[in-house]
Amino acid sequence: MKNKTLLILILLFFAFCFVVFLKGLKTSNIYIPETTLNKDLAVFASKDFFTGDQISFDEIFVNSEFYILNIWASWCLPCKKEHKFLMQLSKNKSIKLIGLNYKDKRKNAQKFIGKLGNPYSAIFTDEDGTISIKLGAYGIPETYVIDKNRKIIKKIIGPLNKKLLKEVSLIIR
Amino acid sequence: MLASQIGYYSLIIGLFFSILIIPISIINLNNTKIIDIKIFHISFLQLLFVFISFGGLVISFVNSDFSNETVYSNSHTTKPLFYKISGTWGNHEGSLLLWLMILTLFIFLFLIKTKNQPKKYRILTLLFQQTIIIGFFLFVLTTSNPFNYLLPIPNEGLGLNPILQDPALAIHPPILYLGYVGSSIIFSGSLAGLVHGYISREWAKHIKAWILASWIFLTIGIMLGSIWAYYELGWGGFWFWDPVENISLMPWLCLTALLHCILVLEKKESLVSWTVILSIATFTLSMCGTFLVRSGILNSIHTFANDPSRGIFILTFLFILVIMSLVIFFLFSKDENKKNKKTYFLSKEISILINNWFIMYFLSVVLIGTVYPIFLEVLTDEKISIGPPFFNKLIIPFLIIFLIFMSIGPNLHWVKFKALKIKLEFFILFIISILISFLILKSAGSKNLVNSLLISTSFYLLFITIKDFFAKDFFNYSQKLSHFGFSLLVLSILLNSIFSSEVITNLRVGENIVFKNEIIYFDSTEKKDNINYKSIIGNFRIEDNKKNSTYLKPELRVYNQPVTITSEADIKTSLFSDKFLVMNLVKGNDYFNVRYQVKPFMIWIWLSVLIMSTGGILSFYKRKYEK
């Protein structure tokens, strides 16, 4: 009898640990270096993805409350996964979603957009990856939330997911 | 491409065989007197296919086959061959495959090495072990498949994190895993022994070999990790109470307690339940380590997998194992028979029990220090970080008493209470140790009571173990060697922390700085191009007051894939002290940030750990000799 209560107590204790760990897993732990936040977005110019014409930073980053800059490539598997979230974001009228195509083959990238849909209102090309370095990107995919003063207010390293999408929509509300 | 295809399919075939073993062994459990030869064959096939699968991944890495996602994200064509191979387990997916391979290897070894053990016990162990193996198979295949396919095939990989490109780190994971996985055999063996009612002297004798082997691997594995941290991270230390370091320390502590406890079981057939609990705890802690490292629940240099679904899988699996073992423990554990229960206060088993309590105390300090931040964040939403002061404060005072018991304990006898002859030499040695520690602290100008107590007690242990080497009964020299190593370890860590000194400053080429009785000259810099990185080398000259010069050449490396800057410290090791110099760029300036440290007795820390593990290895020879 005493043994049984002991067993139940121990099991309850472990169940408690289990729940705590499970909840601990769900709290986001992605570390964002604070120095990259609240900084001005680096100014750049590049070719337009569709027309191939040179377009400037000032032409694109105008007339919106918020901008979201997303670095992507057709060869990047996580980009494929996060694409549906970008499509959702593109429905939001208060933001301008801008893509930066990273070290990609034009044909593959166009196929990618054609198949999965184009969420971007404009796409820059970053043929040699220098723009991404200028932006301080860690890797792709990477997403920046930028306010109307062109300051970075959030940087998301890695693919978007449901939770991050919610966070973003809270910021731009 | 072909290699990773083969790897993937042989992994699936391996899973098929590991499931197949279960029905066959259940049938075999009651039918015949001997183990069905089929079980050996299937267990071998399981090992073979996992081995092929691992080989497939290694070949993909060697050939830089970027159609494989794991290779793509962790390798690069310009990487040296050695690191291409070690890159196989330098990532989450590959390291799990390695873990799986060692699991299947160990169960096969267990089957062929335990011919003298009861059949039922062997089959039950196999069944428990297969549960673990299948769990890991599913984990690898569902959440961390190392053979994911990429299309279009990228031209170039993303590269292995440069700080992982280090020889000590290349062999650190496999050795640590041998230790971790060895504890899985202890876990399955103790559960099987419990169910079969076989926890006895014979069992203790046979499982001791596995405990020793895992202990040796774990000890060396932890040491290699610590060497890597010292040379590569450039923080100028060897142990940081980082969560991941703690996680490897916890099973080690548990295993050390078990190693002592199993001796009592072997000699006296008592402490049965305690041994089983320790065996379960050791493996649970190893698994817990995997969970905490792999799930990204902790923030640490080691968390390279940040995928909650993996975390949930390991967490669930871990708790299933815990609950299973608890239920088995409560169902099958018997009350220990009370005969020959009479123990005397000053006997060996009591001193081992005291040793166990202390180790359990250290273990709980480390455990609480590691998981407390997680609990606090979940329960109260508050973030804290627990650092070295917490561990030092809670561990050091008890270490003093622990060391005293450690000096006396091994000299006591089993069961018998021989009126402990108060020997003169014990006192003389004690007084000598106090005198030495007094002299040492005086020369350092420190007046810390705790430090002086620690130094005297560790010197005391050192002297006692040295004295024991010359004792007439040249018996149990493995234990003596290990204890000697441990006292040397404590001593060198202490002296190292008391006498370390450092200077941090900004220097330009041509400048110098005076530090204690040495002058540091910054002579020049040179640039070098290597295959996968460019480097700036600083030429430093350190001159002491006798005009002896030491040259140090720290490096700044700029790796191209992924673009990372690392600073390689240059370390000149001598028998009594290490000179450590590391430099960093100061932005927009021609100054370099220079940190110079003098760390005495560094090499003794590694040496003493090696001595400790040599003691463990020697004990295998002793076992043969005893037979």
Interface residues (C-beta under 8 A of the other chain):
Chain A: N3 K4 L6 L7 I10 L11 F14 F18 V20 F21 L22 K23 G24 L25 K26 T27 N29 I30 Y31 S74 W75 L77 K105 N108 I133 G139 G158
Chain B: E69 N148 L150 P152 P154 L158 F291 S295 G296 I297 L298 N299 N306 P308 G311 I312 L315 F319 V322 I323 L326 V327 F330 I374 F375 E377 V378 L379 P562 V563
